Structure formats: structure tokens, C-alpha cells
Amino acid sequence: MSTPPVIGPDTVLARSDEVLEADIDNEKVMMSVERGEYYGLDAIGSEIWALFEKPRSVAEVCAEMGSRYDVSADVCERDVVAFVGDLVADGTLRLVDPQK
């Protein structure tokens, strides 16, 4: 079993190419074609998902979410790291080499 990647502020992520998505009643519904699994995101999860349309660092996403919501930088980073860590673990988001 492989060790999950460590996600931090400098980690650059992007959406997986194999995920299909649709908006239904203010929620994002996604399907992993490769795994045949469905996922649902609430409004804030959907906003974070939208920010990863193009490769971005976790810090960039945290800065954007911090400008939208009254949340401390520490809490925002902790919550975003936990959320995107789950999406990386299930293959919905992928790590991007920032050097490329």
C-alpha cells in the first residue's frame, strides 16, 4: 500500500481528467469514470473544486477562500488541507509538478 502524499500550502493540485461533474440543487455531483463512484460536494466544497479547474497551490486556494469568508488563515488552511487530502486520496484531485 502506498503512503498518501503530504499536502501542504505549497502543494499544487488540479482536477483529475477522469471525473465527470454536474450541478444539482446548489451541489456539485461528480462521478469517477475510472472507479465508477459518485461524490457530492456542498456549496463550499464546490467552490474549492471550482478553484482547482487549473493547477493551483493550496495556499492560493486558501487565500481565495479567506477573501470570501470570515475565517482565520490557520483554520482555512487546516480545513482546505483536510478536504483536498480526501480528494487526492480518492483520485478526484491529482498532484501537479509545479516545475512542468
N, C-alpha and C positions, 0 to 999 in steps of 0.2 A: 504494500500500500504506500502511495507517495505521500510525502509531507505537504500539507497545504501551504501555499505561499504566504509570506508575511506581508500584510497590507499596511501601508503607512502613508503619510502625507505625500511623499514623492512617487508613490506607485501610480503608473499610468495605465488606465483601463479603457476598454471600448466594448461595445456590444458584440456579442457573438453573431456571426453571419447566419447561423442556422436557426435563429429564433424568429418566429412569426409573431406579430402583435396586432391587437385591435383595441379600440376604446369602447367600453361598455359601461354606461351609467357612472361616469366620472372615475372609472377604474381602468387600469391597463390590464388586459388579459393577454398572456403570452403562451406560446407553445414551442417547446423544444422539438424540432423535427427529428433530430438525431435520437433523442431519448423517448419521444412520444409522451412527454409530460406537460401538463398545464400549470401555469403560475398566474397568480393575481396580485396586483400591486395597488395599494391605496393611493390617495392623491399625492402625498409627499414622496412615496416610493416611485410613483410615475414621474414626478418632477426630476428626481435623481436619475432615473432611467433615461429621460429625455436629454439630460446634460451629457450623457455618455454616447450620444449619437456619433460624435467624433472623439478620437482619443483625447482624454483629459486626465490630469493628475487628481488624486483625491483632494489635495489642497485647493485646487481650482474649484472643484465641486463644492467643497466646504465653504469657500469664500462666497460663492454664488448663493448657496442656501442661507448663509449667515446674513447676506444682504436682504433676503426675502423674509426672514423670520427673526423674531426676538429670541435668540438663543446664544449662549456663550460659545466661544470658539472651541473650548475643550469639550463641551457636551456635543456640539455639532460634529466635531471630528470623531469622537467615540461612537456616536450613532451611525454616521456615514461609514466608518470603517467596518463596523459590525454588519451593516446592511450589505455593503458591496462584497464583504468577505463571503457571505452566504451566496451571493450571485456568482462569484468566482467559483465557489465550491461546486455549484450545480451546473456550471458551464454556460450560464446566461451572459456573464461578462468574462472577458479574456484579458490577460495581461498583455501589455504592449511594450515593446522595447523602445524607449524614447530616443535611442540613437538612430533608429531607422526612419 
